[in-house]
Amino acid sequence: MNKKQILLSILILLPLLLFPQDGVLDNSFHENGIVTTDFYNHRDLGMAVAQQNDGKIVASGSADDSDNNTYHALVRYEIDGALDTSFGEEGKVTTYLQGSYLDRYNSILFQGDNKIIASGSVGDYAHPNFLITRYLPNGDLDASFWENGVVVTTIYGDDDMISTKLLDDGKIIAGGFSKNGDDYFVTLVRYLTNGDLDQSFGNNGIKTTYLGEGGRVFKITILNNGKILIGAKKRNNNLINFVFLRYSSNGLLDTSFGDNGIVTTNLLGDSYGSFSVRSNGKIVVSIRENQFNEPILAQFHPDGSPDLSFGENGEITINSTPYFIPLNVLIQEDEKILVQGNIYGFEGGEFRLQRFNSNGSSDSSFGNNGVVMLGFESSDILFQTDGKILAVGNTLWFNGYVDFTVVRYHNSILSNPEQFLNRAKIYPNPSNGIFNINHDGITSETPYQITDITGKVIQTGKLSGEQTEVNLSTVQSGMYLLTASGSTFRLIKK
């Protein structure tokens, strides 16, 4: 083998060395990819995780003391998982409101001024209410937000907030479900930037929609057109179906969607579930279906009708133990699907994460034949800006005190070098220096940037027309990274 062949072999293997396998714990994050945090030497439940613009990580949930008083809890970490000592007390903030086991934060948002909006529920052991709080970047409550940083909203006196969303104008949408006697309602509340109810939304800031007995809201998202899409379960003739509800931006049911804004699917969900919206508007749902007591992955068209081209008649059975309950589904930039949840048994939950290709087949390149498992109970996941996966939850009770747990997995944001924007190719690759990028799916000029593996920019330009030629003939042999339209690709120069 000559020197040129050896060099080419090294260049082909280099990406495998630089970019560890997707689904492997990131050893650069605290201790072997795992960080646990204790508050009061008792029970601490991690419920949500988010990343600030500066890369710092905030997790939220609840913390109990030895007297069983429950505090709303936040913890902030540096990029490497170390506690951020500039936040609260050595990185931790707790807020005592009612002290009930219902008190928790299960959603986090960041405003442009780095203020933190933490939301969830607060109650007196039997009657939770919607809760929004705002903290300054140092962890102090923001006294300029409503009353000393805290807003409590009562709808029927038994109200469970699921999540909040920040709108472009700074207003806050909070959503969940409310119970009035035996009747359940989807509940949406919109707040002004100072915490006041937005009287232009719904009925004086609040919109409720009847779900029937045993209803529950799973997830709320804001679509690109500003409409609000909700996934929930609704009792229908003694069956509990997964349903979509779509609202206009002002809180009215969108009558152009389904039956007066509601689509009742054929999924018979009996517990938790979630959904995510693809870039083409199709909706991917993960749910534990009670008809056959198994987890299901399904896809729907933007109008809520089943996408029969996905899997078998629009559905795929997630191969797992019988006790796997999916909690979240996320879509990567390359359209691959992540499903996160827990396998439940006598000891509680055990984290399980599985990745699927865009067509629903299992992605064997992720973790162990497509699956990652770890001994903690998870609640939430997200993609970091670099593509890595963060999951939050708590340690298991039989290991001692239950503590916040955050784990990080490698997950390359690099797409397959033979794929570009789903409908394009880069060829030849490896190349002597001339790369042809066929991108007939691009309808307007798209800026691109090429860097070496140290991050130094060596070329910029625009992709236009049906094909663009990139000339790297004057640079040294090696691997380079082309970034365009939010995706990054390897270019190998022989």
Secondary structure, 3 states (H helix, E strand, C coil): CCHHHHHHHHHHHHHHHHCCCCCCECCCCCECCEEEECCCCCEEEEEEEEECCCCCEEEEEEEECCCCCEEEEEEEECCCCCECCCCCECCEEEECCCCCCCCEEEEEEECCCCCEEEEEEEECCCCEEEEEEEECCCCCECCCCCECCEEEECCCCCEEEEEEEECCCCCEEEEEEEEECCEEEEEEEEECCCCCECCCCCECCEEEEEEECCCEEEEEEECCCCCEEEEEEEEECCEEEEEEEEECCCCCECCCCCECCEEECCCCEEEEEEEEECCCCCEEEEEEECCCCEEEEEEECCCCCECCCCCECCEEECCCCCCEEEEEEEECCCCCEEEEEEEEECCEEEEEEEEECCCCCECCCCCECCEEEECCEEEEEEECCCCCEEEEEECCHHHCCECEEEEEECCCCECCCCCECCCEEEECCCECCEEEEECCCCCCCEEEEEEECCCCEEEEEEECCCEEEEECCCCCCEEEEEEECCEEEEEEEC
